[in-house]
Amino acid sequence: MSAPASAPPYAPESPPTADGPTAAELLDFALRTAADPAIVASLPLDPEGRTWIRLEGPGGSEAWLIGWPPGTGTGWHDHAESRGAFATAQGRLTEHSLTVRLPSEGWKSLELAPDVDRRRTLAAGSGRAFREHHVHEVLNESQAEHAVSVHAYYPPLPLIRRYSRSGPVLSLEHVERPADWQ
């Protein structure tokens, strides 16, 4: 994976609330930013790995413009206590998510009920907001087309928990902190 050094900032249109931007406000930011051709064009695309640039999100949020080569994905993860949103700017992304809130700590492996899986396809111009502790994976299932998306989180990501999945069993694999992404 490679990360370009800088990106054009995006200035939010409204001031932050006392508790930071809501998930709906983050989604509005992601959709508006994804619709800006100059910002989307600023992202260099790599045929082998995901690329990203940091954006200035609204109200102190953390925001990213991410390029997804064909066949790439995030793996199962959550964003801990951060709420968030993402919008597809180019191509199509698929999100697999769980409709159940998992305990935030004290477990290594859980067996999921059979009816907790959801699948969404997000074409260019569409997006999704989510609350804290949202477990999902995001994929570019295309075999030929890059996808580009905008992601925003508030508060800025304190950590990401990574999971593996085997049938109904979800297992906590490791925890990443911001220092791991630098």
C-alpha positions in Angstrom: 0.0 0.0 0.0 1.2 3.5 -0.7 0.1 6.8 0.7 0.7 10.1 -1.0 2.0 12.9 1.2 -0.7 15.6 0.8 -4.1 16.3 -0.5 -6.2 19.4 -1.1 -8.2 20.2 2.1 -11.9 20.2 2.1 -13.5 22.9 4.1 -16.8 21.9 5.9 -19.8 24.1 5.2 -21.1 24.1 8.7 -19.4 24.5 12.1 -19.0 21.4 14.3 -21.5 20.7 17.1 -20.4 20.4 20.7 -20.2 16.6 20.4 -18.6 16.7 16.9 -20.3 15.9 13.7 -23.1 13.3 13.6 -23.0 10.2 11.4 -25.5 12.0 9.1 -23.2 15.1 8.9 -20.2 12.8 8.1 -22.2 11.1 5.4 -23.1 14.5 3.9 -19.4 15.5 3.9 -18.4 12.2 2.3 -21.1 12.5 -0.5 -20.2 16.1 -1.2 -16.5 15.4 -1.3 -17.0 12.2 -3.5 -18.9 14.4 -6.0 -16.0 16.8 -6.3 -14.0 15.8 -9.5 -10.9 17.8 -8.5 -10.5 16.1 -5.2 -11.2 12.6 -6.7 -8.7 13.3 -9.5 -6.0 14.2 -6.9 -5.6 10.6 -5.8 -2.9 8.7 -7.6 -4.1 5.1 -8.3 -1.9 2.1 -7.9 -2.8 -1.1 -9.8 -1.4 -3.3 -7.0 -2.5 -1.8 -3.7 -4.8 0.7 -2.1 -3.8 4.3 -2.0 -5.0 7.1 0.2 -4.7 10.8 1.1 -5.8 12.5 4.2 -8.5 15.1 3.9 -9.7 17.8 6.3 -12.9 16.5 7.7 -15.7 18.5 9.2 -15.6 19.5 12.9 -12.3 17.8 13.8 -13.2 14.5 12.1 -10.7 12.2 10.4 -11.3 11.9 6.7 -9.6 9.9 3.9 -9.9 9.6 0.1 -9.1 5.9 -0.8 -8.3 4.2 -4.1 -9.3 0.5 -4.4 -7.7 -1.6 -7.2 -9.8 -4.4 -8.6 -10.2 -7.3 -6.1 -9.1 -5.4 -3.0 -10.8 -5.1 0.4 -10.4 -4.2 4.1 -11.1 -7.5 5.8 -13.5 -7.5 8.8 -12.9 -4.7 11.2 -14.6 -2.0 13.3 -13.7 1.6 14.3 -14.2 1.2 18.0 -15.9 4.3 19.5 -15.9 6.3 16.3 -19.0 6.8 14.2 -18.4 7.2 10.5 -19.6 7.3 6.9 -18.2 6.5 3.5 -19.3 7.4 0.0 -18.3 5.9 -3.4 -16.9 8.5 -5.8 -16.0 6.1 -8.6 -16.7 2.5 -9.4 -18.7 0.3 -7.0 -18.0 -1.0 -3.5 -19.6 -3.8 -1.5 -20.1 -3.7 2.2 -20.7 -6.8 4.3 -21.8 -5.9 7.8 -23.3 -7.3 10.9 -26.6 -6.1 12.4 -25.6 -7.0 15.9 -23.5 -4.9 18.3 -20.6 -7.0 19.7 -19.2 -6.6 23.1 -16.4 -4.0 22.9 -14.0 -6.1 25.0 -13.6 -9.4 26.9 -13.8 -11.8 24.0 -11.6 -13.5 21.4 -14.2 -15.5 19.4 -18.0 -15.4 19.0 -20.5 -17.5 17.1 -22.8 -15.3 15.2 -26.6 -15.9 14.8 -27.6 -16.9 11.2 -29.5 -13.7 10.5 -27.0 -10.9 11.3 -25.3 -10.6 7.9 -26.1 -7.7 5.6 -24.7 -6.9 2.1 -24.9 -3.5 0.4 -23.6 -2.4 -3.0 -22.6 1.2 -3.2 -22.3 2.6 -6.7 -20.7 6.0 -7.4 -22.7 8.8 -5.8 -24.1 6.6 -2.9 -22.9 6.3 0.6 -23.5 4.9 4.1 -23.3 6.2 7.7 -22.7 4.0 10.7 -22.6 4.2 14.5 -19.9 3.2 16.9 -18.7 -0.4 17.0 -19.9 -1.1 13.5 -18.3 -4.3 12.2 -17.9 -4.6 8.5 -15.7 -5.3 5.5 -15.5 -3.2 2.4 -14.6 -4.7 -1.0 -14.0 -3.7 -4.6 -15.3 -6.9 -6.2 -14.7 -5.6 -9.8 -12.1 -7.6 -11.7 -11.3 -4.6 -14.0 -12.3 -1.2 -12.5 -10.7 0.8 -9.7 -13.0 2.3 -7.1 -12.5 5.5 -5.2 -14.3 6.4 -1.9 -14.3 9.1 0.8 -14.4 8.0 4.5 -14.9 10.2 7.6 -14.8 9.3 11.3 -15.6 11.1 14.6 -13.9 11.1 16.9 -10.7 10.5 15.0 -9.9 6.8 15.0 -8.6 5.7 18.4 -8.0 2.2 17.1 -9.2 -0.4 14.6 -10.0 -4.0 15.7 -9.3 -6.6 12.9 -11.3 -9.8 12.8 -11.2 -13.1 10.9 -14.3 -14.9 9.9 -14.9 -18.6 9.4 -18.6 -19.3 8.7 -20.5 -18.1 11.8 -17.4 -17.6 13.9 -15.9 -14.2 14.2 -12.5 -14.0 15.9 -10.6 -10.9 17.1 -7.1 -11.1 15.5 -5.4 -7.9 16.5 -5.8 -4.2 17.4 -4.2 -1.4 15.4 -3.6 2.1 16.8 -2.9 5.3 14.9 0.9 4.9 15.4 0.7 1.7 13.3 -0.6 3.6 10.3 2.1 6.2 10.1 
